[in-house]
Amino acid sequence: MVYQHGNNHDIPDEHRVHKPGAWLPADHRILKHWLGHHVKHVDKVGEQELIPVLKEFQDLIENNTRIHMYFCSMWDEVPHKPPYNRDVTGQSQIRDYKHMLQVLNHVFGRAPEWTDAAAGVGMVGVPLAAIFDYASSTPSGHAAFLDPDVNRMLKKILNEWGKYLKSPDSVSVLGNHRAGWFGEVGYKDLMEVANAAAGTSYKFEEMYQCDPSAPNYGFKSWDDFFTRRFVPSARPVASPEDNLVVANACESKPYALAHDVHLRDKFWVKGQPYSVLDMLAHDPLSEHFAGGTVYQAFLSALSYHRWHAPVSGTIKRAYVEDGTYFSEPLFPASGASDDLSVDSTGREGEYEILQKGITASQGYLTALATRAIIFIEAEAKEIGLMAFIGVGMDEVSSCEITVKEGQRVEKGDELGMFHFGGSTHCLVFNKDVGKKLQGFPKVGREENVPVRARLCAVGK
């Protein structure tokens, strides 16, 4: 799930925590305003005819006893107390599955945009995740979003939404108006995140391939903008002649570094250890990585979303493994629990819970979410076989691989891309190599590590 927030000088100091590129807006009122606005519209206009793919979703819910039970129970299991309840009756903003479908119906033909609320300007990058949020963390929601039939349906829904995001109609959110991506807040945050990674001061057209003289910088759709390419000189390849230097595969923030990972582990428990066999979809090549090293980093909606080869070598295997789309682990303080606190300012402790579900589930998602799996046989024998895993989080249903098995790639060459929203990725190294790799970036660093920059190297 990805929410971004821009600065606004009208926000009181105690609310103004500007962190462009973070998962959540600094001010929770932006998200509340966005969802409340759409719920209010749906409630005002009354029940509308669902678009075909959402009508199919309704039929699945109502004609399958198991799924109907999940989707009825999940809304009842959302606690009727702050921060979950939103209206005067003590109900959540989304009240039941029929209400959910109507809200989805209303927001479906819209691209992610910046919301101009009283609290400031912010962006809800993945609207479906915002709508499902609390219910997906209840016991029934947890079961529903793991269900294979539900996930097949969600794939249809997201692919249909993806058609809109690739259409010219979606370009309206790219304008320079206050809620547009090239508006004052959107542009500032985009470039702040991009420049902070490498300590530069590029303009958009100096960082990304575009036409600054054309409307919307020449982008023809939301997806065209989202999968934009960088200017090669803005992201040079680290030590191109040294095969012992590993380049960063994605413009991303370090999330975790784990050594001696097990081939099989309980990835759904608190702490979420890596389970290599599950991460690599039980591929026969998985056995090469028992006891190996996993580096994981995540991308926000403001990041660059194409993937690049971390080493020079040959593509051994490359495929997309279908999985879940909105599944989150059950945390003690999620919707399945009633023990919520209020923070020191007296505001609802909502963000601590949301952030836990968003950021702490990244390890869990490496084994369950839809993901692109690419095995590379590095030319450097000291590295040997390694794996790249591009993990689609929430709306990121499309992981597109642009290389083929048997293809030779140079370090820094494109491997593929994410579409639609924020995501996470892993690099997996075998046991012997993992012990020799040195110089990984610090986990928890605030800025992205530039794509194609030095990530680590095999020690001498």
SULLINKA-V207561 format. One record per pair of residues at least 6 apart in sequence whose C-alpha atoms are under 6 Angstrom apart, sorted by sequence separation. I is the first residue (numbers start at 1). J is the second residue. D is the distance in Angstrom with one decimal. If there is no record, write none. Layout:
i = (I,I)
j = (J,J)
d = (D,D)
This chain:
i = (61,62,85,86,94,115,135,136,174,176,177,195,211,219,267,342,343,378,61,85,86,115,173,174,175,176,210,211,267,342,377,84,114,115,174,210,341,377,17,114,277,376,80,113,265,376,7,80,264,375,376,15,263,375,403,112,262,263,264,374,402,263,374,402,373,401,440,373,400,440,372,400,439,372,438,371,399,438,3,4,5,209,371,437,2,3,4,75,208,209,371,398,437,3,208,209,370,436,437,207,208,396,436,207,396,396,207,263,372,262,262,261,393,260,261,392,260,259,391,259,391,258,390,258,389,257,389,257,388,256,388,256,387,412,175,255,387,174,255,386,254,386,253,324,325,252,253,323,324,252,323,324,252,323,322,321,171,321,383,170,171,320,168,170,320,168,251,319,167,319,166,318,318,165,166,250,317,165,249,317,111,249,316,75,113,249,315,316,74,249,315,248,314,247,314,74,115,246,313,114,246,313,74,312,313,74,312,326,325,70,70,227,279,279,317,278,316,315,316,272,315,272,315,314,314,313,268,313,267,312,312,312,311,310,309,309,308,309,308,308,307,308,11,307,307,306,307,306,8,190,305,305,6,6,5,4,5,4,3,301,3,301,3,300,2,299,2,299,298,299,298,297,1,297,296,296,295,295,294,294,293,293,243,292,292,292,291,289,293,292,20,151,237,6,145,145,256,255,254,253,252,137,138,139,251,252,137,138,251,251,251,134,250,249,248,248,247,248,247,247,248,247,246,246,246,245,244,244,237,238,237,238,197,197,197,197,78,83,83,21,21,1,1,2)
j = (67,68,91,92,100,121,141,142,180,182,183,201,217,225,273,348,349,384,68,92,93,122,180,181,182,183,217,218,274,349,384,92,122,123,182,218,349,385,26,123,286,385,90,123,275,386,18,91,275,386,387,27,275,387,415,125,275,276,277,387,415,277,388,416,388,416,455,389,416,456,389,417,456,390,456,390,418,457,23,24,25,229,391,457,23,24,25,96,229,230,392,419,458,25,230,231,392,458,459,230,231,419,459,231,420,421,234,290,399,290,291,291,423,291,292,423,292,292,424,293,425,293,425,294,425,294,426,295,426,295,427,296,427,452,216,296,428,216,297,428,297,429,297,368,369,297,298,368,369,298,369,370,299,370,370,370,221,371,433,221,222,371,220,222,372,221,304,372,221,373,221,373,374,222,223,307,374,223,307,375,170,308,375,135,173,309,375,376,135,310,376,310,376,310,377,138,179,310,377,179,311,378,140,378,379,141,379,394,394,140,144,305,366,367,405,367,405,405,406,363,406,364,407,407,408,408,364,409,364,409,410,411,411,411,411,412,412,413,413,414,414,415,119,415,416,416,417,417,120,302,417,418,121,122,122,122,123,123,123,421,124,422,125,422,125,422,126,423,423,424,424,424,129,425,425,426,426,427,427,428,428,429,380,429,430,431,431,430,434,434,189,324,412,185,326,327,443,443,443,448,448,334,335,336,448,449,335,336,449,450,451,335,451,451,451,452,452,453,453,454,455,455,455,456,457,457,457,458,452,453,453,454,447,448,449,450,335,348,350,300,302,358,394,422)
d = (5.4,5.5,4.8,5.1,5.9,5.5,5.5,5.5,5.1,4.4,4.9,5.7,4.8,5.6,5.2,4.9,5.2,5.0,4.8,4.0,5.3,5.1,5.0,4.8,5.5,3.9,5.7,5.1,5.9,4.6,5.5,5.7,5.2,5.6,5.9,6.0,5.5,4.3,5.2,4.2,5.7,5.7,5.6,5.8,4.7,5.4,5.8,5.9,4.7,5.9,6.0,6.0,5.7,4.4,5.6,5.1,5.9,4.8,5.7,5.6,5.5,5.3,5.1,4.7,6.0,4.2,5.7,4.7,5.4,4.9,5.5,5.4,4.8,4.9,5.4,5.3,5.0,5.4,5.1,5.5,4.2,5.7,4.4,5.3,4.8,4.4,4.9,5.6,5.7,5.6,5.6,5.5,4.5,5.7,4.0,5.6,5.5,5.4,6.0,5.6,5.1,5.8,5.4,5.5,5.3,5.2,5.8,4.7,5.9,5.7,5.6,4.7,5.0,3.9,5.5,5.3,5.0,5.9,5.3,4.4,5.4,5.6,4.5,5.2,5.5,5.8,5.0,4.6,5.9,5.9,4.8,5.1,5.7,5.5,5.8,5.4,5.0,5.7,4.6,5.7,4.2,5.0,5.1,5.8,5.9,5.6,5.4,5.6,4.5,5.1,4.6,5.9,4.9,4.1,4.5,5.7,4.6,5.4,5.7,5.5,5.4,5.7,5.8,5.4,4.3,5.0,5.9,5.9,5.6,5.6,5.4,5.7,4.3,5.4,5.2,5.2,5.7,5.6,5.5,5.1,5.7,4.7,5.3,5.8,5.6,5.8,6.0,5.6,5.4,5.2,4.7,5.8,5.5,4.4,5.2,6.0,5.9,5.3,5.4,4.4,5.7,4.2,4.9,5.8,4.8,5.1,5.9,4.9,4.9,5.0,5.7,5.9,5.4,4.1,5.3,5.0,5.4,5.0,5.9,5.7,5.2,5.9,5.4,5.6,4.3,5.6,5.9,5.5,5.7,5.5,4.3,4.4,4.4,5.6,5.1,4.9,5.1,5.3,5.2,4.3,5.8,5.1,5.9,5.3,5.3,5.8,5.5,4.0,5.2,5.6,5.7,5.6,5.6,5.4,4.1,5.8,5.9,4.9,5.6,5.5,4.6,4.9,5.4,4.4,5.3,5.3,6.0,5.1,5.8,5.7,3.9,5.8,6.0,5.7,5.7,4.4,5.5,5.3,5.8,4.7,5.8,5.2,5.7,5.6,4.4,3.8,5.1,4.5,5.0,5.9,5.5,5.8,5.8,5.6,6.0,5.0,5.9,5.6,4.9,4.4,4.6,5.8,4.9,6.0,6.0,5.5,5.2,4.4,5.8,5.0,4.3,5.8,4.9,5.8,5.1,4.8,4.9,5.5,5.3,4.7,5.0,5.1,5.7,5.4,5.6,4.3,5.6,5.4,4.9,5.0,5.9,5.1,5.4,4.8,5.5,5.5,5.5,5.7,5.6,5.8,5.8,6.0,5.8,5.8)
